[in-house]
Amino acid sequence: MFTFGSPKDTAQLLIADQGSTGPGLPKGSMEEHSESELKVDLTYIKMAYNNAVDQDLDEEILIELEEKFDEVYRKLLSVSAKFKDFVLNGRHEFLKGRTADQKEKYFAMIQDKK
């Protein structure tokens, strides 16, 4: 894939491209999204990340996507005890899979929310 613009712009384009299928990306600011909309956000960002990895895109783009995923993940933790339990019970697939590093990182975010 040919990329242009900043890594942040490219990351946003990748997310928007994923959102062209299924229910589509939720409208408005992430701050206004409901729990279910935040879950959709996470799904599309993860799809965009996997697509970027498959296309061997620059590390800076992957970092932007990971930062966006983390932002939405934190927001979802702040609005949903159910999501937190889902993660703690091992039912959530982290951005880069169920590795020890990913588990440690995302469980630490839960600890930060206590």
N, C-alpha and C positions, 0 to 999 in steps of 0.2 A: 504494500500500500504506500502510495506517495503521501507524505505528510508535509504540511506547510503551516506556518504560524507557530505560535508558542505551544509547548507541550500541554498547557492547560486548555488551550483552544482545541487541540487535537483530541484530548481526553473527552471534552464536552461533545465533540462531533461523534466520537465513538459511542458514547452513551445515547445520544439522540438517535443514531443509526439503529441501535438495538431496540430503542423505544418505538421504532416504526412497525414492529410486530406485536402481536398480543394486545393487551389492553392499552398499551401506550404509556408514555411517561405521565405521571400526575402533573397537573397544571399548578402554577403558582410557586411560591417560595417553599423550600424544604421546611422552613420554620412553621409553615401553615399546614403541612401534610399530616394526615391522620396516621394512626398506627398501620393500617392496611396499605396506605400510600407509601409509607416509609419502607415497608417490606417489598413493594414493587420497585422502589428506588434501588434497594440493595440488590435485587435480582438483576436489574438491568446493568448496574455498575459491574457486578460480577461477570455477566455475559460480555460486557465491553472489555474487561480486564483479560478474560480468557481469549477473546478475539485478538487483542493486542499481543498477547504472548504467542498465539498461533502465527501471527503475521511478523513476528520478530521485530516489533517496533522498539524504538529507543527506550532506554531505562527511565528517562525523565517522564515519558508518557505513563509508564507503569506506576511510577511514584505518584503522579497526579491522580490516577485512578484509585490507587490504594488510599491516598489521603481523603478522597471523596467518599470511598467506602467507609473508612473509619469515622468520618464526620456523621454519616447517616446512621451507622451502627451506634455511635454514642447517643445520638438523638433518639433512636428507637429504644435504647436502654432507659432513657430518661422518661419515656412516656408509657412503657409497657413492662410490668412485672412478669407478665406471661412470656414475653420474649426472653427476658433474663432467665427464667426457669427453663425455657426451651434450650438455651445455650448451655446452662449448667448441667442439664441432663444429657448432653452430648448429641443433641438432635439438630444442631445448626452446623452447616458446612461453611467453614471460614473461607476467606477470600482465596487463600493459596492452599486449601485443603486442610485435612485434619492432622497436621503435623504438630509435634510437641511445641515448636516455636510459635505457631499460630495459636494454639490453645493457650499458651502462656500469655501471649500478647492480648488476646481478646478477653481472657478471664481477668487480667489485670485491669482492663477497662471497667469491668463489672465491679471490681473492688473499689475503684475510684468513685463509683456512683453511690456507694454506701454512705 
